[in-house]
Amino acid sequence: MDDDTDLDLTFAIDSETVSLSPIGEYQVLDLEGPVVIVGDASYRVVPVDEKSDLSEDVRELSVDEIRAALNELSDNDDFQSIVDNCPTNTPLVYDDIDYLTRHLPTNTLQKCQELSESSPFDKELLLQVAYVERQNSLVGHADNVLEYYLEQRAEIAEKLRSANEIGSEVERSFFSYLLLASALIEELTTETVLNELFREEARLDSITEHVRSMGHAKRLEKLCDIQILTGGDHGSLVEVKERRNNLVHDAQKRAGLDELESRREVAQILEKTDQCASVLLTISGKKIESVIAKRGCDPYIEHAQSEAVADTITTWEQEYPERLSRLHDCERATLEEIRWDTEESDPGNNITEGFTFAGFDDEDLYELLMEFVGDASKAFLDRIDADANESNLDRFDFAVMVLLCAGHSYEDIARWLDTDEKYVQRKENVIAWRASKFEKGLVEEIPHPEGPTWPSETGSDDQDGC
């Protein structure tokens, strides 16, 4: 190295402009008693078993005691389970606590409530601290490595500029730099992959292989773990699996059918098995059209019926031009405006717009009209199917969106879609965050979740286990 002072290093990472995600922190301050500050939220410590008159009781615990109690949480298995279930980010349009309570599984929220009862902290504070810990465990770790990397890079660059030869000092510094560079690459790779999977926007072959390598029982457990499948439905599906296994391994007994005493009992098994299949068809999004048709929000139903009528008119122009002409010539009918009551099973007898029935006694024309509306009702379901396929959301999420926009309760939507209320609640977060202009144009206004939602105190008793 002839002229060390002229050594010029050109780096691809500009340390002045690189984006570092801030590490999440919380503070414990003494503001007329201990107060924990987490981001923009502040919490006064809630003494165990105290629900009121906090201004006096809160002084029983010192700031140091609160800090020590928070530090002890890291060794608590339940708290770590809450941390592990937290996401690494929340949309800026939400308050963190609102998003977290709607997003996390019921059993995680119940752990948070139980932990609150045995600690000095209220459940909102515990959840916020867990969220901070989750951020630090992933995003913060990569950013920490990046900061160390930049420092080490600057150190080796300076030593290279100032050294007359490659001595042991430069070698040690360069070795440290390579270790940090490798660690940074691994951390950033991990963070990127996990973020992609969290957003459910990556359909990697390895994920497909992983899921396919699972046994059927394990897949059912996964569906139950995320609460798309209720505990009761999970139990019924396991029974179907066991019955199938019995048939394979003990064909002589015909899967236990020899123990049944009547055809009715056999029929009940068939019905129950069919119901299990129906549940999976619904939660996979393959049987959502009829639910949306009967329960969907007014703007979407208007759109879908309008498109269905237009499609039917186009079809009849090609296949039944004379019959269509009769309907067009009828003074009582305005075909383009034909609409019907979607909550009734027979749309033909429930036309609400586009035709006047008062004093109408032309039976032939009436039958022709009913045939047209029957075709339109089929096209209506086809339109729902097409919209669900075109949506930026998956088919099940699309159904949840349309039902939420109709103002139905979580309980009703969960019942109609064969899923759990908590899963519907979490999907409301996803929909509000990920709905595109296409979906917003169909329903006019996407529901915006407001307020935290904790499980009821009796919720743990009502939860079906897997």
SULSULZI-V361031 format. One record per residue. N is the residue number from 1. RES is the residue in three letters. OMEGA is omega in whole degrees, 0 to 359 (* if undefined). NEAR is the number of other C-alpha atoms within 8 Angstrom. Layout:
N/RES/OMEGA/NEAR  N/RES/OMEGA/NEAR
//
This chain:
1/MET/189/5  2/ASP/184/3  3/ASP/184/6  4/ASP/184/11  5/THR/180/6  6/ASP/182/6  7/LEU/182/8  8/ASP/180/4  9/LEU/179/5  10/THR/182/4  11/PHE/179/5  12/ALA/180/4  13/ILE/178/5  14/ASP/185/7  15/SER/181/6  16/GLU/186/4  17/THR/181/5  18/VAL/183/7  19/SER/177/4  20/LEU/177/5  21/SER/181/7  22/PRO/178/5  23/ILE/179/8  24/GLY/180/10  25/GLU/169/7  26/TYR/182/10  27/GLN/174/7  28/VAL/184/11  29/LEU/177/9  30/ASP/178/8  31/LEU/188/6  32/GLU/184/5  33/GLY/183/12  34/PRO/175/16  35/VAL/178/12  36/VAL/180/13  37/ILE/177/12  38/VAL/183/11  39/GLY/179/8  40/ASP/183/5  41/ALA/177/6  42/SER/184/9  43/TYR/168/8  44/ARG/183/9  45/VAL/181/11  46/VAL/178/11  47/PRO/180/11  48/VAL/176/10  49/ASP/178/5  50/GLU/182/7  51/LYS/184/6  52/SER/180/4  53/ASP/186/6  54/LEU/187/10  55/SER/178/7  56/GLU/186/7  57/ASP/185/8  58/VAL/182/13  59/ARG/179/10  60/GLU/180/6  61/LEU/180/9  62/SER/178/9  63/VAL/180/11  64/ASP/179/6  65/GLU/179/8  66/ILE/179/12  67/ARG/180/9  68/ALA/180/8  69/ALA/177/9  70/LEU/178/8  71/ASN/181/7  72/GLU/181/8  73/LEU/183/9  74/SER/180/9  75/ASP/182/6  76/ASN/184/8  77/ASP/179/7  78/ASP/180/9  79/PHE/178/13  80/GLN/176/12  81/SER/177/9  82/ILE/179/14  83/VAL/184/11  84/ASP/181/7  85/ASN/181/8  86/CYS/173/11  87/PRO/179/8  88/THR/177/9  89/ASN/173/5  90/THR/179/8  91/PRO/182/6  92/LEU/182/5  93/VAL/181/4  94/TYR/162/8  95/ASP/185/7  96/ASP/186/8  97/ILE/178/10  98/ASP/181/13  99/TYR/184/12  100/LEU/182/11  101/THR/178/11  102/ARG/187/13  103/HIS/188/9  104/LEU/178/11  105/PRO/182/10  106/THR/184/8  107/ASN/176/7  108/THR/179/11  109/LEU/178/13  110/GLN/175/10  111/LYS/180/11  112/CYS/178/14  113/GLN/180/9  114/GLU/178/8  115/LEU/178/11  116/SER/182/13  117/GLU/182/11  118/SER/180/7  119/SER/180/8  120/PRO/191/12  121/PHE/175/12  122/ASP/189/10  123/LYS/179/10  124/GLU/179/7  125/LEU/180/10  126/LEU/182/11  127/LEU/178/12  128/GLN/179/11  129/VAL/178/10  130/ALA/179/13  131/TYR/176/12  132/VAL/179/11  133/GLU/179/10  134/ARG/178/13  135/GLN/181/14  136/ASN/185/11  137/SER/183/8  138/LEU/184/10  139/VAL/182/12  140/GLY/181/13  141/HIS/179/10  142/ALA/180/12  143/ASP/175/10  144/ASN/179/8  145/VAL/179/12  146/LEU/179/9  147/GLU/177/8  148/TYR/180/9  149/TYR/181/12  150/LEU/178/9  151/GLU/181/8  152/GLN/178/12  153/ARG/178/9  154/ALA/180/8  155/GLU/182/9  156/ILE/178/12  157/ALA/181/9  158/GLU/180/8  159/LYS/177/9  160/LEU/180/11  161/ARG/187/10  162/SER/184/8  163/ALA/176/9  164/ASN/181/6  165/GLU/179/5  166/ILE/180/9  167/GLY/182/6  168/SER/181/6  169/GLU/178/7  170/VAL/180/12  171/GLU/179/9  172/ARG/181/8  173/SER/180/11  174/PHE/177/9  175/PHE/177/8  176/SER/180/9  177/TYR/180/12  178/LEU/177/8  179/LEU/180/8  180/LEU/178/12  181/ALA/178/9  182/SER/179/8  183/ALA/180/9  184/LEU/180/12  185/ILE/180/8  186/GLU/181/8  187/GLU/181/11  188/LEU/177/9  189/THR/179/8  190/THR/181/8  191/GLU/182/11  192/THR/180/8  193/VAL/181/8  194/LEU/179/8  195/ASN/178/8  196/GLU/181/10  197/LEU/178/9  198/PHE/181/7  199/ARG/180/7  200/GLU/180/7  201/GLU/180/7  202/ALA/176/7  203/ARG/186/7  204/LEU/178/6  205/ASP/182/6  206/SER/177/6  207/ILE/178/8  208/THR/179/9  209/GLU/180/8  210/HIS/181/8  211/VAL/181/8  212/ARG/180/7  213/SER/178/6  214/MET/170/8  215/GLY/182/7  216/HIS/181/6  217/ALA/181/7  218/LYS/178/8  219/ARG/178/10  220/LEU/178/9  221/GLU/179/10  222/LYS/179/8  223/LEU/179/10  224/CYS/181/13  225/ASP/182/8  226/ILE/173/9  227/GLN/170/12  228/ILE/177/11  229/LEU/181/14  230/THR/180/12  231/GLY/179/11  232/GLY/178/9  233/ASP/177/10  234/HIS/179/13  235/GLY/179/9  236/SER/179/10  237/LEU/176/10  238/VAL/178/9  239/GLU/178/8  240/VAL/179/9  241/LYS/181/8  242/GLU/179/8  243/ARG/177/10  244/ARG/179/9  245/ASN/178/9  246/ASN/180/12  247/LEU/181/12  248/VAL/188/8  249/HIS/182/6  250/ASP/186/9  251/ALA/183/9  252/GLN/180/5  253/LYS/179/9  254/ARG/176/10  255/ALA/176/14  256/GLY/182/10  257/LEU/179/8  258/ASP/180/8  259/GLU/181/5  260/LEU/187/9  261/GLU/182/6  262/SER/176/6  263/ARG/180/7  264/ARG/178/6  265/GLU/177/9  266/VAL/180/10  267/ALA/179/8  268/GLN/177/8  269/ILE/178/8  270/LEU/181/8  271/GLU/180/8  272/LYS/178/9  273/THR/179/10  274/ASP/178/8  275/GLN/177/8  276/CYS/178/11  277/ALA/180/8  278/SER/178/9  279/VAL/181/11  280/LEU/176/8  281/LEU/181/10  282/THR/184/13  283/ILE/174/13  284/SER/177/9  285/GLY/184/11  286/LYS/182/8  287/LYS/185/10  288/ILE/188/12  289/GLU/184/9  290/SER/179/8  291/VAL/178/12  292/ILE/182/12  293/ALA/183/13  294/LYS/190/9  295/ARG/187/10  296/GLY/181/13  297/CYS/186/13  298/ASP/180/8  299/PRO/181/9  300/TYR/179/11  301/ILE/178/10  302/GLU/179/8  303/HIS/186/9  304/ALA/179/11  305/GLN/178/12  306/SER/179/12  307/GLU/181/10  308/ALA/178/14  309/VAL/179/14  310/ALA/179/9  311/ASP/180/10  312/THR/177/12  313/ILE/179/9  314/THR/180/8  315/THR/181/9  316/TRP/177/11  317/GLU/182/9  318/GLN/187/7  319/GLU/183/6  320/TYR/185/9  321/PRO/182/9  322/GLU/181/6  323/ARG/178/9  324/LEU/179/11  325/SER/178/8  326/ARG/179/9  327/LEU/179/12  328/HIS/182/10  329/ASP/180/6  330/CYS/183/7  331/GLU/182/6  332/ARG/187/8  333/ALA/168/10  334/THR/192/10  335/LEU/183/10  336/GLU/183/8  337/GLU/179/8  338/ILE/175/14  339/ARG/182/10  340/TRP/180/10  341/ASP/186/9  342/THR/182/9  343/GLU/178/7  344/GLU/183/8  345/SER/181/5  346/ASP/184/6  347/PRO/183/13  348/GLY/182/10  349/ASN/184/6  350/ASN/177/9  351/ILE/183/12  352/THR/180/9  353/GLU/174/9  354/GLY/179/13  355/PHE/179/11  356/THR/184/8  357/PHE/187/6  358/ALA/177/4  359/GLY/184/4  360/PHE/182/6  361/ASP/177/5  362/ASP/186/6  363/GLU/180/6  364/ASP/180/6  365/LEU/178/9  366/TYR/179/9  367/GLU/178/8  368/LEU/178/10  369/LEU/180/9  370/MET/178/10  371/GLU/179/9  372/PHE/181/9  373/VAL/176/11  374/GLY/177/10  375/ASP/180/9  376/ALA/180/13  377/SER/175/11  378/LYS/178/8  379/ALA/178/12  380/PHE/178/14  381/LEU/177/11  382/ASP/179/9  383/ARG/177/11  384/ILE/179/12  385/ASP/181/9  386/ALA/179/8  387/ASP/180/8  388/ALA/179/12  389/ASN/182/8  390/GLU/185/6  391/SER/173/11  392/ASN/176/9  393/LEU/173/11  394/ASP/190/10  395/ARG/180/13  396/PHE/178/12  397/ASP/179/10  398/PHE/178/11  399/ALA/178/13  400/VAL/180/12  401/MET/183/11  402/VAL/180/13  403/LEU/176/14  404/LEU/180/14  405/CYS/176/13  406/ALA/177/10  407/GLY/180/7  408/HIS/180/9  409/SER/175/7  410/TYR/183/11  411/GLU/180/8  412/ASP/181/8  413/ILE/179/14  414/ALA/180/12  415/ARG/181/9  416/TRP/183/8  417/LEU/175/11  418/ASP/180/11  419/THR/184/14  420/ASP/180/13  421/GLU/182/10  422/LYS/179/11  423/TYR/176/12  424/VAL/180/13  425/GLN/179/11  426/ARG/180/11  427/LYS/177/10  428/GLU/175/14  429/ASN/183/13  430/VAL/183/9  431/ILE/181/12  432/ALA/183/11  433/TRP/192/7  434/ARG/180/8  435/ALA/181/13  436/SER/178/7  437/LYS/179/6  438/PHE/181/9  439/GLU/181/10  440/LYS/178/11  441/GLY/182/7  442/LEU/187/9  443/VAL/177/13  444/GLU/181/7  445/GLU/179/6  446/ILE/180/11  447/PRO/178/8  448/HIS/181/7  449/PRO/179/8  450/GLU/175/5  451/GLY/177/5  452/PRO/180/10  453/THR/179/7  454/TRP/174/7  455/PRO/176/10  456/SER/182/6  457/GLU/179/5  458/THR/185/7  459/GLY/183/8  460/SER/179/10  461/ASP/184/5  462/ASP/185/6  463/GLN/175/7  464/ASP/178/7  465/GLY/177/5  466/CYS/*/8
//
